[in-house]
Amino acid sequence: YNTVPMGQDDIHQGSLILVNNDYAYSFPEDDQLVSVYENKNKSYQVSTTHIQLQKQFVSQFNAMMEDFSAAQGIKDIIVVSGYRSKDDQQAIVNQKIQQLGKEEAMRWAAVPGYSEHHTGLAADIGIYTSDGKSPSYQGQGKYAWINEHCAQYGFVLRYQDDKKDITRIADEPWHYRY
């Protein structure tokens, strides 16, 4: 391995940018956001036509979902959340505070400006059902394939239960970061 010195501004560059409770996202003037709905393949669903993600996320997610579908014989994964503006994130925080109270809400929702969703490199997924109800995605059973293979496509399952002392975010088995 080679050690490469990096400056503080470097954590805001490229797809390896650092965004968490301690490091705010530096919103660029131009981004590579694309409509997931308009760029997806037939191996998964999208909850609305408004969800956007970075182009490279969608490309790699398409490949992963195509291989998942081929391996498991199902096409019921649904992308329920992608890019969020600061205002979008604030609305989620406000909703969580109303539902759970402030302390518990902050275990589930990042402060606006500090969410991986701002990058367009993070998405939440669920399981699509024809009746419109989406059971919580847990990454178990046939869906464990996604957790076992996601790194091959450039993804990491974030906010795992055994890491909550480090991330300060509760277990979110549905949250993937590219």
C-alpha positions in Angstrom: 0.0 0.0 0.0 1.1 3.6 -0.6 0.1 6.4 1.7 -1.1 9.4 -0.2 -1.4 12.7 1.7 -4.7 14.4 1.4 -5.9 17.8 2.3 -9.1 18.7 4.1 -10.8 19.7 0.8 -10.1 16.2 -0.6 -12.7 14.6 1.6 -15.3 16.5 -0.6 -14.0 15.1 -3.9 -15.0 12.1 -6.0 -17.1 9.1 -5.0 -15.1 8.4 -1.8 -16.3 11.6 -0.1 -16.8 11.5 3.6 -20.2 12.5 4.9 -21.3 11.7 8.4 -22.3 13.3 11.7 -18.9 15.0 11.9 -18.3 16.0 8.3 -20.9 18.0 6.3 -21.5 17.5 2.6 -20.1 20.2 0.4 -22.8 20.6 -2.2 -21.2 21.0 -5.7 -22.6 23.5 -8.2 -22.9 20.7 -10.8 -23.7 17.1 -10.1 -24.3 14.0 -12.1 -27.7 13.2 -10.8 -30.0 11.2 -13.1 -33.5 10.0 -12.8 -33.5 6.4 -11.5 -36.8 5.7 -13.1 -35.6 6.8 -16.6 -32.3 4.9 -16.3 -33.3 1.7 -14.5 -33.5 -1.8 -16.0 -36.4 -4.2 -15.5 -34.9 -6.1 -12.6 -36.3 -3.7 -9.9 -38.8 -1.0 -9.1 -38.7 2.7 -8.1 -41.2 4.2 -5.7 -41.6 7.5 -7.6 -40.4 9.0 -10.9 -38.7 11.8 -8.9 -35.9 9.7 -7.2 -32.5 10.8 -8.5 -29.0 9.3 -7.9 -25.5 9.8 -9.3 -25.1 8.2 -12.7 -22.5 5.7 -11.6 -24.7 4.6 -8.7 -27.6 3.8 -11.1 -25.3 2.0 -13.6 -23.8 -0.3 -10.9 -27.1 -0.8 -9.2 -28.6 -1.9 -12.5 -25.9 -4.5 -12.8 -26.3 -5.7 -9.3 -30.1 -6.0 -9.5 -29.9 -7.8 -12.8 -27.5 -10.4 -11.3 -29.6 -10.6 -8.1 -32.7 -11.2 -10.2 -31.0 -13.9 -12.3 -29.6 -15.6 -9.1 -32.7 -15.5 -7.0 -35.5 -15.4 -9.6 -37.2 -12.3 -8.1 -37.6 -8.7 -9.2 -39.3 -7.2 -6.2 -36.6 -4.8 -4.9 -37.8 -1.2 -4.9 -35.7 2.0 -4.5 -37.6 4.1 -2.0 -35.1 7.0 -1.5 -32.1 8.5 -3.2 -30.7 12.0 -3.4 -32.0 14.5 -0.8 -31.6 18.2 -0.7 -31.1 19.9 2.7 -34.8 20.8 2.7 -35.8 17.2 2.0 -33.6 16.0 4.8 -35.1 18.7 7.2 -38.6 17.5 6.4 -37.6 13.9 7.2 -36.0 15.0 10.5 -39.1 17.0 11.4 -41.4 14.0 10.7 -39.2 11.7 12.8 -39.2 14.2 15.7 -43.0 14.3 15.6 -43.2 10.5 15.5 -40.4 9.5 17.9 -39.3 12.6 19.9 -36.0 14.4 19.2 -33.5 12.1 20.9 -34.8 9.0 19.2 -35.3 10.8 15.8 -31.6 11.7 15.7 -30.7 8.0 15.9 -32.6 7.5 12.6 -32.2 10.7 10.6 -29.1 12.8 9.9 -29.0 16.5 10.5 -29.5 18.3 7.2 -26.1 18.8 5.5 -24.7 15.7 7.1 -26.6 12.9 5.3 -25.1 10.5 2.8 -28.3 11.0 0.8 -27.1 14.5 -0.2 -24.3 12.9 -2.2 -26.6 11.0 -4.6 -24.4 8.0 -3.8 -26.8 6.4 -1.2 -30.2 4.8 -1.5 -32.7 3.1 0.7 -34.4 0.0 -0.7 -37.5 -2.0 0.2 -39.5 -4.9 -1.1 -42.2 -4.1 -3.6 -45.6 -5.8 -3.3 -48.6 -5.4 -5.7 -50.8 -4.3 -2.8 -48.7 -1.2 -2.3 -47.4 -2.3 1.1 -43.6 -2.5 1.3 -42.3 -4.8 4.1 -39.1 -3.5 5.7 -36.1 -4.7 3.9 -33.9 -6.7 6.2 -31.4 -8.3 3.8 -32.3 -11.9 4.9 -33.3 -15.0 3.1 -33.0 -14.6 -0.7 -32.2 -11.0 -0.2 -29.0 -11.9 1.7 -27.5 -12.3 -1.8 -27.4 -8.5 -2.1 -25.4 -8.1 1.2 -23.1 -10.9 0.2 -22.4 -9.5 -3.3 -22.8 -5.7 -3.0 -19.1 -5.0 -2.7 -18.5 -6.6 -6.1 -20.5 -3.7 -7.5 -19.0 -1.0 -5.4 -21.7 -0.8 -2.7 -21.5 -1.1 1.1 -24.3 -1.8 3.5 -24.2 1.1 5.9 -25.4 1.7 9.4 -25.2 -1.9 10.6 -26.2 -2.6 14.2 -22.7 -3.6 15.3 -21.3 -0.2 14.1 -23.9 2.1 15.7 -21.4 3.2 18.4 -19.2 4.5 15.6 -21.7 5.8 13.1 -24.2 7.1 15.7 -27.0 5.9 13.4 -29.3 3.0 14.3 -29.3 -0.2 12.3 -30.6 0.5 8.7 -30.3 -2.8 6.7 -31.9 -1.0 3.7 -29.3 1.7 3.3 -26.6 1.2 0.6 -23.8 3.5 -0.2 -21.8 3.5 -3.5 
